Amino acid sequence: MPLVIITIIITFAILIIWTYHSLGNIETSKKIIYIIIQLLIIFIATYITYAISKGQVVYQDKEISQHIQNALLPIFTGINGLFIMPYLSRGIEALYQENIKINQLFTRAILCIVILIALLIFECGYMTTTQQGILKIMAGEG
């Protein structure tokens, strides 16, 4: 478990620093708000994907289910964020600098949503397989 925690910390550190940098000259307080909003949206989408994938897995114990959820959600939220947040943040910065118009940012946001949906569709199956694999390892079958 320590390796999982270290991986989560490193992933989120990279994600936050990269996104913060991508927001450019925007005020720090606004950068923090943009980062939190983006993280919440990605977390919610990842949670929904996890909930769908969990429906295909049989847990004998609710505590085990909770531990696996606590490990998988941050990992996949961080990974999904790496695909979406820096790109979208560069668009927010370009809008802030008046280099693009709102409709161009909207187009970028739609592209990010499409990419996120594609990632989540792929991840749904992967999360199911991962949960089943973890349960097999815990049962001594793996």
N, C-alpha and C positions, 0 to 999 in steps of 0.2 A: 504493500500500500504506500510506503514512502516514495517509491518511484512514480506512482500515479500522481501523488500530491506535488512532487517536484515538477513533473511534466505539466500539470495544470498551471502551476505558478509561472513557469517559463512561458507557456503559451499565452497566458493572459498578459504577462509583462510585455512580450513582443507585440501583441495585439494593441494594447493600450498605448505604448510608445509610438508604434507605427501610425495609429489612427490620430493620436495627438499631433504628431509631426505633419500628417496629411492635412490637418485643419489649418495649417499655416499661420497667418497673422490674426486669426480670430482671437478675441479676448479669452483668457484662460477659463473664466467662469462659464462662458458659452461653450468652450471646447468640452468641458466636463459634462455639461448638460447634453450635448450632442452624443458624446460617448455613452453616457448612461442610457439615453433613449434608444440608441442603436443596439446596445447590449441587451436591453429588456426585450426588444422586438425579436432579436435572434434567439434569446433564451426561450421566449414563449413558443416560437416556431419549433425549436428543438424539443421542447417539452411535449408539444403535441405529437411530434414524430415519435418520441420515446413512448408516449402513452399508446399510440397505435401499435408499435412494435411489441410492446409489453403484453398486449392482448393475445399474442401467439406463443407466449412462454408460460409454463406452469411453475409457479413458485410454491414450495411447501411451507415456507415461512415468510411472513410479512417483513421481518427484520432483514432477511437476506435481500429481499426485493428493494428495500429502502437503501441498503448499502450499495447495491449495484447501481441504483438510480443516482445516488450521491456521487458516484465515480463517473458514470457515463455522461450525465448532463453537462457538467463543467467541461469535460474533454471535448464533446461535440459542439458545445456552444462556442468555445474558443476557436476550434477549427473552422466552423462556419463563419465566425466573425472575421477570421483572416482572409476569407474569400470575398467578403462583402464590405466591411467597414472602411478600410483605407481608400478603396475606390470611391465609395459614396462620399466619404469625407473630403476627398479632393474636389468633388463636384460642389459640395457645400462651400468650400473655400473659394472656388472659382465664381460661384454666385455672390459670395460676400465681396469679392474683389471686382465684381461687375464684369467678369470675363465671359460669362454665359448668362443666358436668360432663364427664368423660372421654368419654362417649358423644356429646356434642355436638361435641367436638373431633374425634372419629372421623368424624362426619358431615361436618364441614368438610374433613377429609383426603380422604374419598371424593369429595367435590365437586371438590376440587383435582385428584385423579387423573383424574376424568372430563374436566375442562377440559384437563388436560395431554394426555390421549389425543386429544381432539378437535384440539388444536393440532398435535400430532405427525402426525396423519393428513393434515391440510391441508399441513403443512410437508414431508411426504415428497415430494409432487408438486412443490412449490415448490423444494425443494433439487435435485431432478433437473433441473428447468428452469434453475435458476441455474448448476449445474455445466456443463450443456451450453452455456449462454450464455457462460460464462467461457472455455470451450474454443474456441468460435467466435471470440471476440474475440482470443484468443491466436494463433489460426490466421490472423487477418487477414480473417475472413469477416464480422465484426460491425461 
